[in-house]
Amino acid sequence: MPITRSNRFVLKNIKHIEMTGVLMRIFSFSLVSWLGPASPFMFVWVFNTIDAVMLSWCSLLKKDAAYTLLNTFWILVGIIGILRAGGWL
């Protein structure tokens, strides 16, 4: 993966970006757990997909295959969740 300006920024701030992504994921799943069917599902899926992109980017730069696979899987799940929450699927 080429070291671009954006990749340098992520590498410089990787611990903060990873912690933010993890906290976002905890928040989104906690919201669903607490609110159940009354959850704002579109918000949750968009929020969860953004954290999956952040965590995937970090794991790609760290060359961590397991977390890259896990988080890119969550991007796919998030896209499906967004499509379902929006009534497009």
C-alpha positions in Angstrom: 0.0 0.0 0.0 1.5 3.3 -1.0 2.3 5.8 1.7 0.1 8.8 0.8 -0.6 11.9 2.8 -3.8 10.4 4.2 -2.0 7.2 5.1 0.8 9.1 6.9 -1.9 11.0 8.8 -3.6 7.7 9.9 -0.3 6.1 10.8 0.7 9.2 12.9 -2.7 9.1 14.7 -3.4 5.4 14.5 -4.0 4.7 18.3 -6.5 7.6 18.5 -8.3 6.6 15.3 -8.5 2.9 16.5 -9.8 4.0 19.9 -12.4 6.3 18.3 -13.5 3.5 16.0 -13.8 1.0 18.9 -15.8 3.5 21.0 -18.1 4.2 18.1 -18.8 0.5 17.7 -19.5 0.1 21.4 -21.8 3.1 21.3 -23.8 1.9 18.3 -24.3 -1.6 19.6 -25.2 -0.3 23.1 -27.8 2.0 21.5 -29.4 -1.0 19.8 -29.2 -3.1 23.0 -30.8 -0.3 25.1 -33.5 0.9 22.6 -34.3 -2.4 20.9 -36.9 -1.9 18.1 -37.1 1.8 18.9 -33.4 2.2 17.8 -32.6 4.7 15.0 -31.4 1.9 12.8 -30.2 4.1 9.8 -28.1 6.1 12.2 -26.7 3.0 13.8 -25.8 1.3 10.5 -24.2 4.5 9.1 -22.2 5.1 12.3 -21.2 1.4 12.5 -20.1 1.4 8.8 -18.0 4.5 9.4 -16.2 2.9 12.3 -15.6 -0.2 10.2 -14.0 1.9 7.5 -11.7 3.5 10.1 -10.7 0.2 11.7 -10.2 -1.4 8.3 -7.9 1.3 7.2 -5.9 1.0 10.4 -5.6 -2.7 10.2 -4.6 -2.5 6.5 -1.8 -0.1 7.3 -0.7 -2.4 10.2 -0.8 -5.4 7.8 -3.1 -7.2 10.3 -4.9 -9.7 8.1 -7.4 -11.0 10.7 -8.6 -7.5 11.7 -8.7 -6.4 8.1 -10.9 -9.3 7.2 -13.2 -8.8 10.3 -13.6 -5.0 9.7 -14.1 -5.3 5.9 -16.8 -7.9 6.7 -18.4 -5.2 8.9 -18.3 -2.7 6.1 -20.3 -5.2 4.0 -22.7 -5.9 6.9 -23.1 -2.1 7.3 -23.9 -1.5 3.7 -26.6 -4.2 3.8 -27.9 -2.7 7.1 -28.1 0.7 5.5 -29.9 -0.6 2.5 -32.4 -2.5 4.7 -32.9 0.4 7.1 -33.5 2.7 4.1 -36.1 0.3 2.6 -34.0 -0.4 -0.5 -33.7 -4.1 0.2 
